[in-house]
Amino acid sequence: MVDVVAQMGPAFLGSRLKRLGERMQASAAQIIADAGIPLQPGHMAAMAALRTGPKTIGQLADASGTSQPGMTRTIGQLTKLGMVADVECDDQRSRMIGLTAEGTRTVNVIASDVWPRVGMAAEQILDRLEGDFLRQLAVIEESLSEASIAERAMQSEPGRLTLLGWDPALAHEFHDINAEWIEAMFVLEQTDRDVLENPQERIIDSGGDIMFVHAAGLGIVGACALQKTGPAAFELTKMGVRESARGLKAGEFLLEGMIDRARQLGAEKLYLLTNRKCAAAVHLYEKLGFEHDAGIMADYGARYDRCNVAMLYTGV
């Protein structure tokens, strides 16, 4: 099953972070429960802030980065649990909240047992990453403080397309984009696997190239390869575009770029192999200068069991 949230890239960043947070908080809740503490992860920020002394609702909201109504609900829950209570304040206009004796005992247990265990578990995950993730997270938070997603979206140009050259770090995109559409319509053949799992060896090192199309707000949405099959012969192969880019003409943009790249590589013969089921793609190939060719079918068609269409580029 395709992970739609992951596939949608930056456009679904908020949903992905929310999903990640829910998974981590569910595990943290289990650790808290195992320690015999009657609290939830959502209570932790308020408890941590109150360790340093009494605070107003506004101060607690600022310290945790939450809304005042949300913090009011949290304090109401902690009050019912006997963890916090109102404390005397010189300013009668402000409500000051402090830890009770039970709250102090509980937060000390949390600080000595729960938070270190959760922290060490999180560090094990962070150690697998490159760069300072927490600093990167802080940059995202700072950027949102400067301008919200809504404000930035109003100034952006949705769907702006850009061609990107081969980068080994994008090998998984090349694999996933193509495996997705091939498996949805056909059967992934060994010939497909050889190329998708070894793009550097099968395409790049043999004199071909791979390009990607990036859509603003969506990330990498398409990929295509030029596989060198002779001194000046190239097969245009493994061209796929994600469903998320539908309506942006990313396929046409990518195909035009691949034709230009084939010229740069000195291609005298540029051909492709496909299937009649890919009707929209065949129409696009015809539109941009490919013609059905029996000779190409005879010479190369046996490469794929699914091949029943062979085309040769005849455009200027």
C-alpha positions as CSV (number, residue, x, y, z in Angstrom):
1,M,0.0,0.0,0.0
2,V,1.3,3.4,-1.0
3,D,2.1,5.8,1.9
4,V,0.1,8.8,0.7
5,V,1.4,11.1,3.4
6,A,5.0,10.3,2.7
7,Q,4.5,10.4,-1.1
8,M,3.0,13.9,-1.0
9,G,6.3,15.3,0.3
10,P,6.5,18.8,1.7
11,A,2.8,19.5,1.0
12,F,1.9,17.0,3.8
13,L,4.8,17.9,6.1
14,G,2.4,19.0,8.9
15,S,0.4,15.7,8.7
16,R,3.6,13.7,8.7
17,L,5.0,15.4,11.7
18,K,1.7,15.0,13.5
19,R,1.7,11.3,12.7
20,L,5.3,11.0,13.9
21,G,4.4,12.9,17.1
22,E,1.4,10.6,17.8
23,R,3.6,7.5,17.4
24,M,6.2,8.8,19.7
25,Q,3.7,10.1,22.3
26,A,1.9,6.7,22.3
27,S,5.2,5.0,23.3
28,A,5.9,7.7,25.9
29,A,2.5,7.2,27.3
30,Q,3.3,3.5,27.8
31,I,6.5,4.3,29.6
32,I,4.7,6.8,31.9
33,A,2.0,4.2,32.7
34,D,4.7,1.5,33.4
35,A,6.2,3.9,35.9
36,G,2.8,4.1,37.7
37,I,2.3,7.7,37.0
38,P,-1.4,8.8,36.2
39,L,-0.4,11.4,33.6
40,Q,-0.3,11.7,29.8
41,P,2.4,13.0,27.5
42,G,0.3,16.1,26.9
43,H,0.8,17.0,30.6
44,M,4.6,16.9,30.5
45,A,5.4,20.4,29.3
46,A,3.3,22.0,32.0
47,M,4.9,19.8,34.7
48,A,8.4,20.6,33.4
49,A,7.7,24.3,33.4
50,L,6.3,24.3,36.9
51,R,9.4,22.6,38.3
52,T,11.1,26.0,38.3
53,G,8.3,27.6,40.3
54,P,4.7,28.9,40.0
55,K,3.5,30.5,36.8
56,T,0.5,32.1,35.2
57,I,-1.5,30.3,32.5
58,G,-0.1,32.8,30.0
59,Q,3.5,32.0,31.1
60,L,2.9,28.3,30.9
61,A,1.4,28.7,27.4
62,D,4.4,30.7,26.2
63,A,6.8,28.2,27.8
64,S,5.2,25.2,26.0
65,G,4.3,27.0,22.8
66,T,0.6,26.1,23.1
67,S,-2.5,28.3,23.2
68,Q,-3.9,29.7,26.5
69,P,-7.2,27.8,26.1
70,G,-5.3,24.6,25.6
71,M,-3.1,25.2,28.6
72,T,-6.2,26.1,30.7
73,R,-7.6,22.6,29.8
74,T,-4.3,21.0,30.8
75,I,-4.2,22.7,34.1
76,G,-7.8,21.7,34.8
77,Q,-6.9,18.1,34.3
78,L,-3.8,18.4,36.5
79,T,-5.8,20.0,39.2
80,K,-8.3,17.1,39.2
81,L,-5.3,14.7,39.5
82,G,-4.0,16.7,42.5
83,M,-0.8,17.7,40.8
84,V,-1.3,21.5,40.7
85,A,-3.2,24.1,42.6
86,D,-3.7,27.9,42.7
87,V,-1.1,29.7,44.8
88,E,-1.3,33.1,46.4
89,C,-0.2,36.0,44.1
90,D,0.5,39.6,44.9
91,D,-1.3,40.6,41.7
92,Q,-5.0,39.6,42.3
93,R,-5.7,39.9,38.6
94,S,-3.5,37.0,37.7
95,R,-4.1,33.3,38.5
96,M,-0.8,31.7,39.6
97,I,-0.4,27.9,39.4
98,G,2.0,25.8,41.3
99,L,2.8,22.2,42.0
100,T,1.3,20.5,45.0
101,A,3.3,18.2,47.2
102,E,2.1,15.3,45.2
103,G,2.9,17.1,42.0
104,T,6.4,17.8,43.2
105,R,6.9,14.2,44.1
106,T,5.5,13.0,40.8
107,V,7.6,15.4,38.6
108,N,10.7,14.3,40.5
109,V,10.0,10.7,39.6
110,I,9.3,11.7,36.0
111,A,12.6,13.7,35.8
112,S,14.7,10.9,37.3
113,D,13.0,7.9,35.5
114,V,10.7,8.7,32.6
115,W,12.3,11.6,30.8
116,P,15.9,10.1,30.7
117,R,14.5,6.8,29.3
118,V,12.4,8.5,26.6
119,G,15.4,10.8,25.9
120,M,17.8,7.9,25.4
121,A,15.4,6.1,23.2
122,A,14.9,9.2,21.0
123,E,18.7,9.7,20.8
124,Q,19.1,6.2,19.4
125,I,16.8,7.3,16.5
126,L,18.5,10.7,16.1
127,D,22.0,9.0,16.0
128,R,20.9,7.5,12.7
129,L,20.4,10.9,11.1
130,E,22.9,13.3,9.4
131,G,23.1,16.7,10.9
132,D,21.6,18.2,14.0
133,F,17.9,17.3,13.7
134,L,16.8,19.3,16.8
135,R,18.5,22.4,15.4
136,Q,16.8,21.8,12.1
137,L,13.5,21.5,13.9
138,A,14.2,24.7,15.7
139,V,14.8,26.4,12.3
140,I,11.4,25.2,11.1
141,E,9.8,26.6,14.2
142,E,11.6,29.9,13.8
143,S,10.6,30.1,10.2
144,L,7.0,29.6,11.0
145,S,7.2,32.4,13.6
146,E,8.5,34.7,10.9
147,A,5.7,33.7,8.4
148,S,3.1,31.0,8.5
149,I,2.5,28.3,5.9
150,A,-0.7,30.2,4.9
151,E,1.3,33.5,4.4
152,R,4.0,31.7,2.4
153,A,1.5,29.8,0.3
154,M,-0.1,33.1,-0.8
155,Q,3.3,34.2,-2.2
156,S,4.3,31.0,-3.8
157,E,3.8,29.7,-7.4
158,P,2.2,26.3,-7.0
159,G,3.4,23.5,-9.1
160,R,6.4,25.3,-10.6
161,L,8.5,22.6,-12.3
162,T,12.2,22.1,-12.3
163,L,14.4,19.5,-13.9
164,L,17.1,17.9,-11.7
165,G,20.0,15.8,-12.8
166,W,21.2,12.5,-11.5
167,D,22.1,12.3,-7.8
168,P,22.7,8.9,-6.1
169,A,20.8,10.3,-3.1
170,L,17.7,10.2,-5.4
171,A,18.0,6.6,-6.4
172,H,15.1,5.6,-4.2
173,E,12.9,8.1,-5.9
174,F,13.8,6.6,-9.3
175,H,13.0,3.2,-8.0
176,D,9.8,4.0,-6.1
177,I,8.2,6.2,-8.8
178,N,8.6,3.6,-11.5
179,A,7.9,0.5,-9.4
180,E,4.6,2.1,-8.4
181,W,3.2,2.5,-11.8
182,I,4.6,-0.7,-13.3
183,E,3.2,-2.8,-10.5
184,A,-0.1,-1.0,-10.7
185,M,-0.5,-1.9,-14.4
186,F,1.8,-4.8,-15.1
187,V,4.2,-7.2,-13.4
188,L,7.6,-6.0,-12.4
189,E,10.0,-8.0,-14.7
190,Q,13.6,-8.9,-13.9
191,T,14.7,-6.4,-16.6
192,D,12.9,-3.7,-14.6
193,R,14.5,-4.8,-11.3
194,D,17.9,-4.8,-12.8
195,V,17.6,-1.1,-13.8
196,L,15.6,0.2,-10.9
197,E,17.8,-1.5,-8.3
198,N,21.1,-0.6,-10.0
199,P,20.6,2.7,-11.8
200,Q,24.2,3.8,-11.3
201,E,25.6,0.7,-12.9
202,R,22.9,0.0,-15.5
203,I,22.3,3.6,-16.7
204,I,24.8,6.2,-15.6
205,D,28.1,4.2,-15.8
206,S,27.2,2.9,-19.2
207,G,26.9,6.4,-20.7
208,G,23.2,7.1,-20.1
209,D,21.5,9.6,-17.7
210,I,18.6,9.9,-15.3
211,M,16.6,13.1,-14.7
212,F,13.9,14.0,-12.2
213,V,11.2,16.6,-12.2
214,H,10.6,18.6,-9.0
215,A,7.3,20.4,-8.4
216,A,7.2,23.3,-6.0
217,G,5.4,22.2,-2.8
218,L,5.3,18.5,-3.9
219,G,9.0,17.5,-4.2
220,I,10.2,14.9,-6.7
221,V,7.2,13.9,-8.8
222,G,8.7,12.3,-11.8
223,A,11.7,10.4,-13.2
224,C,13.0,9.1,-16.5
225,A,16.2,7.4,-17.8
226,L,18.2,7.4,-21.1
227,Q,19.8,4.0,-21.4
228,K,22.6,3.8,-23.9
229,T,22.2,0.7,-26.1
230,G,24.6,1.4,-28.9
231,P,27.3,3.9,-30.1
232,A,24.7,6.6,-30.6
233,A,21.5,4.8,-29.6
234,F,19.5,5.4,-26.5
235,E,16.3,3.9,-25.1
236,L,14.0,6.4,-23.3
237,T,12.9,4.2,-20.4
238,K,11.5,4.1,-16.9
239,M,9.5,7.3,-17.2
240,G,7.0,7.8,-14.5
241,V,5.1,10.6,-12.8
242,R,3.4,10.5,-9.4
243,E,-0.4,10.9,-9.1
244,S,0.2,13.9,-6.9
245,A,1.5,15.8,-10.0
246,R,-1.6,15.2,-12.1
247,G,-2.7,18.3,-13.9
248,L,0.7,20.0,-13.8
249,K,1.9,18.6,-17.1
250,A,5.0,17.2,-15.4
251,G,5.2,14.3,-17.8
252,E,5.4,16.6,-20.8
253,F,7.9,18.8,-19.1
254,L,10.1,15.8,-18.2
255,L,9.8,14.3,-21.7
256,E,10.9,17.5,-23.3
257,G,13.9,17.7,-21.0
258,M,14.8,14.1,-21.8
259,I,14.7,14.7,-25.5
260,D,17.0,17.7,-25.1
261,R,19.4,15.7,-22.9
262,A,19.5,12.9,-25.6
263,R,20.6,15.5,-28.1
264,Q,23.4,16.6,-25.7
265,L,24.5,13.0,-25.4
266,G,24.8,12.7,-29.2
267,A,21.9,10.4,-29.7
268,E,21.2,9.6,-33.4
269,K,18.6,7.0,-32.5
270,L,16.2,7.6,-29.6
271,Y,13.5,5.0,-29.1
272,L,11.1,3.7,-26.5
273,L,9.2,0.5,-25.7
274,T,5.8,0.6,-24.1
275,N,2.3,-1.0,-24.0
276,R,-1.0,0.1,-25.5
277,K,-2.5,0.2,-22.0
278,C,-0.4,3.3,-21.4
279,A,-2.6,5.2,-23.8
280,A,-2.0,8.7,-22.2
281,A,1.7,8.2,-22.4
282,V,1.6,6.9,-26.0
283,H,-0.4,10.0,-26.9
284,L,2.2,12.2,-25.3
285,Y,5.1,10.5,-27.1
286,E,3.3,11.0,-30.4
287,K,2.7,14.7,-29.6
288,L,6.4,15.3,-29.0
289,G,7.7,13.6,-32.1
290,F,7.8,9.8,-31.5
291,E,6.4,7.6,-34.3
292,H,5.4,3.9,-34.2
293,D,8.2,1.9,-35.8
294,A,8.2,-1.8,-36.8
295,G,12.0,-1.9,-37.0
296,I,12.4,-0.8,-33.4
297,M,9.9,-3.5,-32.4
298,A,11.8,-6.2,-34.3
299,D,15.2,-5.1,-32.9
300,Y,14.3,-4.3,-29.3
301,G,10.7,-5.3,-28.5
302,A,11.6,-8.7,-27.0
303,R,13.2,-7.0,-24.1
304,Y,9.9,-6.8,-22.2
305,D,7.1,-9.3,-22.1
306,R,4.6,-6.4,-21.9
307,C,6.0,-4.6,-24.9
308,N,3.5,-4.2,-27.8
309,V,4.4,-0.6,-28.8
310,A,7.8,0.5,-30.1
311,M,8.4,4.1,-31.1
312,L,11.3,6.1,-32.7
313,Y,11.9,9.8,-32.2
314,T,11.7,11.6,-35.5
315,G,11.3,15.2,-34.3
316,V,13.8,17.9,-35.3
